[in-house]
Amino acid sequence: MNTAPMFVRRSVPRLLTIGCLLTAAAFGVFVIVTSGQSSPAKQSSPRPAESKPAPEKSPEAQPAAKPNAHHFDRVVIIVLENADYEVAVRDNNLAELATHGASFSNFHALFHPSYPNYLAMVAGTDFGTHRRARIFGDKQVNFPANAAHKTIADRLIEAGLDWKNYAEELPDVPCPFRIYTQHVANGKKGDYARKHVPFLSFQEVQQKWCDHVVPVDSGKSDNWFAQDAKKGLVAYSFFSPNMDDDGHDSSVRIAGEWLKEFLDKSFPEKVRQGTLVIVTFDESGGNSDNRIFTLFFGDMVKPAREQDPKVLGRQYNHYSLLRTIEENFGLEPLTENDREAALITDIWK
């Protein structure tokens, strides 16, 4: 009879001890579990904190590169024809103009003959035309309106910017292109070459933007370009002189004289503020290295006396010209050619 109470008396403390141990163990598990649960909460809390700056930094990060790349508000490209560098650099008018900017001593055209170079300047590729040019001559092509045949005009319009191709002796009805039915302005058929008006080689331009290709008579002081310059040019202007004014059917001397008169009368310095003017040649006169005279000038370019000859001696080509314009306006490159081309730097004020 006494054994039972004795067992009970002994077992109660044991049960209490076991209960305490179990409670402590349970509490320890609870602490471990709850602390384990709090760990993700602590890890997850920084995520919103890290994600918040991203939207704040990205707008700053993108424009941060833009001020460094954005040197000019507008660009005008004037293309002259077929002269070796050594000949063009000695022309009095071109040499005088070169004192106002960056005249590159190692700038090269890409192909012979002319046409592939014009395409490369506006499209980042010549679409293989140089391979057949030697067989079929300097013939123009009507490239289809599709994603494989885009030009800088497409990039500019996508970015909300405008463009024009000014052309001397442009036919009265340049679009659509029919080689045997075009009536050339002033009847000067021999002075006009569509191959020198590169945007007209693209059916998309012919169909949608033919009014962006504008006739010009630079002999008149109130020509379309001069009027636009007074009002404010669009972001991108490509100027195609006729075959006499560009030197193709005349000489470098004639081209230099025309350029000086054109700048003095149609595009004087007072209306060039914020505009980069590029004077280049489509190709050399026949030299195998295809080295050509190319000049950048404007109020954003250091004058020749402040330029570093080593910088001006860097090797560039027509793709470099295109890439520099794309970088300035924040445009996506058209091809790997312009994407990988050397960017023109260290000439700016």
C-alpha positions, 0 to 999 in steps of 0.5 A, a space after each residue: 500500500 505504501 509503494 504506490 504513494 512512494 512511486 507517485 511522490 517520486 514520479 511527480 518531480 520526474 514528470 515535472 522535470 521531464 515536462 520542463 525539459 520538453 517545454 524548454 526544448 519546445 521553446 528552443 525549437 520555437 525560437 529556432 523556427 521563428 528566428 529562421 522565419 525572420 531571416 527571410 524577412 530580413 533578407 527580403 526587406 533590402 530588396 525594395 530598398 535596392 530596387 528603389 534606386 534603380 529607377 532613380 539611377 537609370 534616368 541619370 545613367 543614360 543622360 550621363 553619357 549623352 552630354 559627353 556624346 552630344 556635341 552638336 544640335 544639327 549636322 550638315 554633310 556636304 559630299 564632294 567627288 573623287 579626289 586624292 587627299 594630297 590633291 584636296 588638301 592643297 586646294 586654297 579654299 579647302 585649306 583655308 576652311 580647314 583652319 577653322 576645324 578638324 581636318 583629318 589626315 588619315 580618313 579613308 573612303 571604303 570602296 570604288 566607285 562612288 555609289 557604295 560609299 554613299 550608301 555606307 554613309 547613310 545605311 552602314 553598309 553598301 549591301 554588297 553593291 561594290 562587288 558588282 559595281 566593277 562589272 555593271 558600273 556605278 548603277 543605282 538600286 531600288 532597295 525594298 522597304 523592309 527591315 533589312 534596308 534601313 537608313 539613318 533616316 529611320 533611326 532619326 524618325 524613331 527618335 523624333 528627329 527630322 532629316 532632309 537630303 538637299 540635291 542640286 538639279 533634282 528631277 521634278 518628280 524624283 519619286 517613284 524612280 523611273 530612270 527613263 521618265 525623270 525630267 531633270 530640273 533646268 534640263 541639266 540632265 548631265 549634272 544630276 546623278 541619283 547615285 549621289 542622292 543616297 536616300 532615293 535608293 530606298 523604296 521606303 523613302 520613295 513611298 513615305 518621305 520623298 518630300 524630305 528630298 529637296 531640290 536646291 539651286 545654290 546659284 540663287 541666294 533664296 534657295 531652299 537650303 538657305 531659307 531653311 538655314 535662316 529658319 533653323 535646319 533639321 537635325 540631319 541634312 545631307 547635301 548633294 551638289 551637282 556633278 560640276 559643283 562637287 568636282 566630279 565633272 570639273 576639278 577640286 579647284 571648282 569644287 572648292 570655289 563652289 563650296 566657299 561661295 555656297 557657305 558665304 551666301 547660303 550658309 554663313 557663320 551667323 546661321 551655323 550656330 550649333 551645327 556641325 558641318 562635315 565636308 568629305 569626299 566620296 572616294 579618292 581619285 584612284 589611290 589604292 588606300 582610298 585616303 580622302 580629305 574630310 573636315 569637321 567644323 562648327 562652333 563646337 569644334 576646336 580650330 586647327 591651331 588647337 587640334 592635336 595632330 596625333 588625334 587628327 592622324 587616327 584612322 577613320 572612314 565613312 562608318 566612323 562618320 555615321 557612328 559619330 552622328 549616331 552617338 551624338 543623337 543617341 541613335 541605335 547603330 544600323 549595322 555592325 559596321 558602324 557599331 564597331 567603327 572608330 568614334 571620332 573624339 578629342 576634337 571638340 571644345 
